[in-house]
Amino acid sequence: MKSSISIIIPVFNESATIIELLEHLKQKAFSISNISEIIVVDGGSDDDTFEKVATLSRKQDHSHIKILHSKKGRAAQMNTGSESAKGDILYFLHADSYPPQDYDHLIIKEVEQGNEAGCFKMKFDSNHWWLRLAGWLTQFEWRACRGGDQSQFITKNLFNELGRFDERYIIYEDNDLINKLYARNEFVVIQEWLTTSARRYEENGIWKLQYYFWSIYVRKWFGASPEELHQFYLKKVS
């Protein structure tokens, strides 16, 4: 049986760019038949994100798009999306990350070769030297270079076996799952570039935000709880 992909996108107030991303996914697919559906999971947006996606999904050539409600929080939203997914491969994608040409074919190829989970290498839409370097480093399979912005594919069976996303994590939920995969030596980096937005760095300051991300990584390493990580993030970033 041919593998198929369910793309799951958690959103909150992404009205300005979500349609652009959905069109990108359609245009860059090797074959739209590889995509079971694109599931957009809204965490209670107070803009018109939900309405825009719902309107697009009613068009005949976009009937593969679904829009769901969920409680806020990426882990909860992505788990909600996974529950209704029909594909045997789940592809979790942030709303400001744009996969490369033929992303669907590349993912299915890896799974058929026995690689049940992984991501793409990533570059920012910025020419700042540090962000260019940080992006360049994502081509290597070092755990410290992983993050949700790179997107993540995983077979549904493996995702459920690992217990899905831990909803105690309001932040760091991607890395928590990635750590479990690295512990089992089940993660591959596809050597094609995904492009992600540098907006958080531009809004918060590149060095300040990078320092806080490093701090979160180190705090988790030394045993900080999901709530402690979230409170640190709220205090320093939000």
Buried (B, 14 or more C-beta within 10 A) or exposed (E): EEBBBBBBBBBBBBBEBBBEBBEBBBEBBBEEEBBBBBBBBBBBBEEEBBEBBBEBBEEEEBEBBBBBEBEEBBBBBBBBBBEEBEBBBBBBBBBBBBBBEBBBEBBBBBBEEEBBBBBBBBBBBBEEEEBEEBBEEBBEEEEEBBBBBBBBBBBBEBBEEBEBBBBBBBBBBBBBBBBBBBEEEBBBBBEBBBBBBBEBBBEBEBEEBBEBBEBBBEBBEEEBEBEEBBEBBEEBBE
